Amino acid sequence: MIKYLSALAMVALLSACSSDSNSGDSGNPTNPPVNPPNNTPTTPGGPIAPSGGRSGVWFGTNNFGTGVMVIDASENIYALTNRSTRPQYEAVFGPSSAQLQRFLHRDSDNPAFADSFTLAGDLPSTIDPNDSDTQTYNLTVENDGQQIRNSGAVGDFTMTFATENDLPALSLADMAGNWTTTTSFCAVDCNITLRMTFDANGALTGSTQFNTGDLNTLTGGAAVGGPQYLTVSFEWLGRTVSGVLHRDRNDSNRVILNSIGTESATGVTASFTASMVRG
């Protein structure tokens, strides 16, 4: 096993060895509202006007790197940032006023199977025993709702309110159709394919596949969370996985799935995060 074997990798390998069916991994504690109220009104034909509250979509640099932080109407955080100094991403989840769970994703280990970073994140403590699996933000909105500032224990950072010029809108109609991604958690024969299909009303079907093995199906749905993101929830391998979908700031043709779920049998929580393309 490689040193940083993710939860997805372990489930996939165990399943492949025992029954020739294959799996992956994921997990999550907070389920977003099915159709939460929109606290970020839009100006017809123009960019989104900031609400003055913490809910909304923010972008910029935080304590880890550069990325996007979605705060839903219930003030649950779904953040994904990239550390440019190494091929590593941090996914953060939880209520904005409480302790947040964090997971680290790395670039695919197989360049030929690398649409996305790894699907399941590693707990930071499994990589570095001195690193924390949780962190806490102390967020305040400043500059007439244009910026959000953290003064918590992880250090000061400021992110900017994202208009549709910064992060394009995403609707159920935009998501309708097939989406896919591939990644690998080791150099050879550790390939994972994620497929998701949405209908015009947000109903979701899909699967994960380890190498060329059996499909592990997933079913659920997406709903409008705000002009720039959708909430999503689905059942997969005995887990309820919930999170958000939004466009990739670096490539508006890609969609970021940033979600988290809990394994029903063991209570193990893990992230389920990917960069997806149409296909």
C-alpha positions in Angstrom: 0.0 0.0 0.0 1.3 3.5 -0.7 1.9 5.7 2.3 -1.0 8.1 1.6 -3.6 5.6 0.6 -6.9 7.3 0.7 -10.1 6.0 2.1 -11.4 5.6 -1.5 -8.4 3.5 -2.3 -8.8 1.2 0.6 -12.4 0.5 -0.1 -11.7 -0.1 -3.8 -8.8 -2.5 -3.2 -10.6 -4.5 -0.5 -13.7 -4.9 -2.7 -11.6 -5.8 -5.8 -9.7 -8.5 -3.9 -12.7 -10.0 -2.2 -15.4 -10.1 -4.9 -14.1 -8.7 -8.2 -16.5 -5.8 -7.6 -14.8 -2.5 -6.9 -15.4 0.5 -4.8 -14.2 3.9 -3.6 -14.6 6.0 -0.5 -16.3 9.1 0.8 -18.2 10.5 3.8 -20.1 13.5 5.5 -21.7 14.9 8.6 -23.6 18.0 7.3 -26.5 17.7 4.8 -27.2 21.0 3.0 -30.8 22.2 2.8 -32.7 20.6 -0.1 -33.7 24.0 -1.4 -32.4 26.7 0.9 -33.5 30.3 0.6 -31.3 32.5 -1.5 -29.8 35.3 0.6 -27.8 36.7 -2.3 -30.2 38.7 -4.6 -29.2 39.4 -8.2 -29.3 42.6 -10.2 -31.2 41.8 -13.4 -28.7 41.5 -16.2 -25.8 42.3 -13.8 -23.6 40.8 -11.1 -24.8 39.5 -7.8 -25.2 42.1 -5.1 -23.6 41.1 -1.7 -26.1 40.3 1.0 -24.0 41.6 3.9 -24.1 38.2 5.6 -21.7 35.4 5.6 -23.7 33.2 3.3 -22.7 33.3 -0.4 -19.7 32.5 -2.5 -16.2 33.8 -1.7 -12.9 33.4 -3.5 -9.2 34.3 -3.0 -6.4 33.1 -0.7 -7.0 31.5 2.7 -4.6 29.9 5.3 -4.0 27.0 2.9 -4.0 28.3 -0.6 -6.2 29.8 -3.4 -9.7 28.7 -4.0 -13.4 29.0 -3.5 -15.5 28.9 -0.3 -19.3 28.4 -0.4 -21.3 29.3 2.7 -24.9 28.1 2.3 -28.0 29.7 3.8 -27.6 27.6 7.0 -24.0 28.9 7.2 -22.4 25.6 6.4 -19.0 25.9 4.8 -17.8 24.0 1.7 -14.3 25.2 0.8 -11.7 23.9 -1.7 -8.3 25.5 -2.0 -5.1 24.6 -3.9 -1.6 24.9 -2.5 0.5 26.1 -5.4 3.8 25.0 -3.7 2.8 21.3 -4.0 0.2 19.2 -5.8 -2.2 19.3 -2.9 -5.8 20.5 -2.2 -7.6 21.1 1.0 -11.4 20.5 1.4 -13.1 22.0 4.5 -16.6 21.3 5.7 -18.8 22.2 8.7 -20.8 25.0 10.4 -19.1 28.4 10.1 -19.3 29.0 13.8 -18.0 25.6 14.9 -15.0 23.3 14.4 -14.5 22.4 10.7 -13.3 19.1 9.3 -10.5 19.1 6.8 -9.2 16.7 4.2 -6.2 16.7 1.8 -6.4 15.7 -1.8 -3.5 15.2 -4.1 -3.0 15.2 -7.8 -3.7 11.9 -9.7 -0.6 9.6 -9.5 -1.2 8.3 -13.1 -0.8 11.1 -15.7 -2.8 9.1 -18.2 -5.8 9.0 -15.8 -5.8 12.5 -14.4 -8.9 14.5 -15.1 -9.1 15.3 -11.4 -7.2 15.3 -8.1 -7.9 12.2 -6.0 -11.6 11.6 -5.3 -11.3 10.8 -1.6 -9.3 13.0 0.8 -6.7 11.9 3.4 -7.0 13.0 7.0 -4.1 15.4 7.5 -2.9 13.5 10.6 -2.4 10.3 8.4 0.1 12.3 6.4 1.7 14.3 9.2 1.0 13.2 12.8 1.5 16.9 13.9 -1.1 18.2 11.4 -4.7 18.7 12.6 -7.8 17.1 11.1 -9.9 20.1 12.2 -9.7 23.8 12.3 -11.9 26.8 13.4 -12.7 30.0 11.5 -13.8 33.3 13.1 -15.5 34.9 10.1 -16.6 38.6 9.9 -17.9 40.4 6.8 -16.2 43.7 6.0 -16.0 46.4 3.3 -19.7 46.7 2.8 -20.2 43.0 2.3 -17.4 42.7 -0.3 -14.9 40.7 1.8 -15.0 38.1 4.5 -12.2 38.0 7.0 -11.0 35.2 9.3 -9.2 36.0 12.5 -9.3 32.4 13.9 -6.5 30.2 15.2 -5.4 29.1 11.7 -4.4 32.7 11.0 -5.8 35.8 9.3 -7.0 35.7 5.7 -9.4 37.7 3.6 -11.5 36.4 0.7 -13.6 38.5 -1.8 -17.3 38.2 -2.5 -17.7 36.4 -5.9 -19.9 38.0 -8.5 -20.9 36.2 -11.6 -17.9 37.8 -13.3 -15.7 36.0 -10.8 -17.5 32.7 -10.7 -20.1 32.1 -13.5 -23.7 31.1 -12.6 -24.7 27.5 -12.4 -28.2 26.3 -12.8 -30.0 22.9 -12.9 -30.3 23.4 -16.7 -26.5 23.9 -16.9 -25.9 20.6 -15.1 -28.4 18.6 -17.1 -26.5 15.8 -18.9 -23.5 13.6 -18.3 -20.4 14.5 -16.3 -17.4 12.4 -15.6 -13.9 12.4 -14.2 -11.0 10.1 -13.8 -8.2 9.9 -11.2 -5.7 7.5 -9.8 -4.3 7.0 -6.3 -1.1 5.1 -7.5 1.0 4.9 -10.6 -0.5 1.7 -12.0 -3.9 -0.1 -11.8 -5.4 2.3 -9.2 -7.8 4.1 -11.5 -11.2 5.5 -10.4 -13.9 6.7 -12.8 -16.8 8.8 -11.5 -19.8 9.3 -13.7 -22.8 11.5 -12.9 -26.0 12.2 -15.0 -28.4 14.9 -14.0 -31.9 15.5 -15.5 -33.4 19.0 -16.0 -35.0 18.8 -12.5 -31.8 17.9 -10.8 -32.4 14.1 -10.3 -29.0 12.4 -10.2 -27.8 8.9 -11.2 -24.3 7.7 -11.6 -21.5 5.4 -10.6 -17.9 4.9 -9.6 -15.7 2.3 -11.1 -12.3 0.9 -10.0 -10.1 0.0 -13.0 -12.4 -2.1 -15.3 -14.4 -3.7 -12.5 -18.1 -3.5 -11.5 -20.0 -0.3 -11.2 -20.9 1.0 -7.7 -24.1 3.1 -8.3 -25.1 6.3 -6.8 -28.5 8.1 -6.7 -29.7 11.4 -5.4 -30.4 14.9 -6.6 -29.3 18.5 -6.9 -31.2 21.7 -6.0 -30.6 25.4 -6.3 -28.5 26.8 -3.5 -27.7 30.2 -4.9 -27.1 31.8 -8.4 -23.5 30.3 -8.5 -23.9 26.9 -6.8 -26.2 23.9 -6.4 -26.6 21.7 -3.3 -26.2 18.0 -4.0 -26.9 14.9 -1.9 -26.7 11.2 -2.9 -26.5 7.7 -1.6 -23.4 5.7 -2.5 -22.0 2.5 -0.9 -24.1 2.8 2.2 -23.2 6.5 2.7 -25.2 9.7 2.4 -22.9 12.2 0.7 -23.8 15.9 0.7 -22.2 19.1 -0.6 -22.2 21.6 -3.4 -21.5 22.0 -7.1 -20.0 25.1 -8.6 -18.0 26.0 -11.7 -14.2 25.8 -11.6 -12.8 29.4 -11.4 -9.9 28.3 -13.6 -12.0 26.7 -16.3 -15.7 27.5 -16.5 -16.3 24.4 -18.6 -15.5 22.3 -15.5 -17.7 21.8 -12.4 -16.3 21.2 -8.9 -18.1 18.6 -6.8 -17.2 19.3 -3.1 -19.0 17.0 -0.8 -18.6 14.9 2.4 -20.3 11.8 3.8 -20.4 9.3 6.6 -20.1 5.5 6.1 -23.2 4.1 7.8 -21.5 0.9 9.0 -18.5 2.4 10.7 -19.3 6.1 11.1 -16.1 7.0 9.2 -16.3 10.5 7.6 -14.5 11.4 4.4 -14.6 13.9 1.6 -15.8 13.1 -1.9 -14.4 15.9 -4.1 -13.6 16.1 -7.8 -13.2 18.3 -10.9 -15.7 17.0 -13.5 -16.0 17.5 -17.3 -18.9 16.8 -19.6 -18.7 13.3 -21.1 
